[in-house]
Amino acid sequence: MLVLGALLAAEPVAAQTYGSGAFPVCLQVFGLNPSMDCSYGSIAQCRPMAAGRSAQCIANPYYAPAGRGVRSRHYRGAY
C-alpha cells in the first residue's frame, strides 16, 4: 500500500526536449554538469562556444522552421 501511495502521489515529469524547436543547432556539453543549449542559428555560430570544452554542436532534432507544416508521408503514387 505504501508503494502504491507513493506512485500515486508522484508528479509527472516533463520529457526532456532540445529547446523549443525554434533554433536549428544545439550545443551539447558533456562532463560533470551535462547540458543542452539550443539557441544557435548555425553550426558556425555554435562552434566558438564549444571550442576548448568537452562539447559539440549538433543539429536540433526538434527544429521546425517557421511557416512549414509537417509533411505527409502518405504514398500517392500508382498502385
For each residue, the residues with C-beta under 8 A, 3 or more apart:
1: 4 5
2: 5 6
3: 6 7
4: 1 7 8
5: 1 2 8 9
6: 2 3 9 10
7: 3 4 10
8: 4 5
9: 5 6
10: 6 7
11:
12:
13:
14:
15:
16: 36
17: 20 21 62
18: 21 26 36 38 60 61 62
19: 22 23 26 36 37 38 39 60 62
20: 17 38 62
21: 17 18 38 60 62 63 64
22: 19 38 63
23: 19 26 38 39 40 41 60 63
24: 40 41 42 59 60 63 65
25: 38 40 41 42 43 45 46 57 58 59 60
26: 18 19 23 36 37 38 40 46 57 58 59 60
27: 36 37 38 40 46 49 50 55 56 57
28: 34 35 36 55 56 57 58
29: 33 34 35 36 37 53 54 55
30: 34 54 55
31: 34 54
32:
33: 29
34: 28 29 30 31
35: 28 29
36: 16 18 19 26 27 28 29
37: 19 26 27 29 40 49
38: 18 19 20 21 22 23 25 26 27 60 62
39: 19 23
40: 23 24 25 26 27 37 43 45 46 49 57
41: 23 24 25 45
42: 24 25 45 46
43: 25 40 46 47 57
44: 47
45: 25 40 41 42 48
46: 25 26 27 40 42 43 49 50 57
47: 43 44 50 51 57
48: 45 51
49: 27 37 40 46 53 55 57
50: 27 46 47 53 55 56 57
51: 47 48
52:
53: 29 49 50
54: 29 30 31
55: 27 28 29 30 49 50
56: 27 28 50
57: 25 26 27 28 40 43 46 47 49 50
58: 25 26 28
59: 24 25 26 63
60: 18 19 21 23 24 25 26 38 63
61: 18
62: 17 18 19 20 21 38
63: 21 22 23 24 59 60
64: 21 68
65: 24 68
66:
67:
68: 64 65
69:
70:
71:
72:
73:
74:
75:
76:
77:
78:
79:
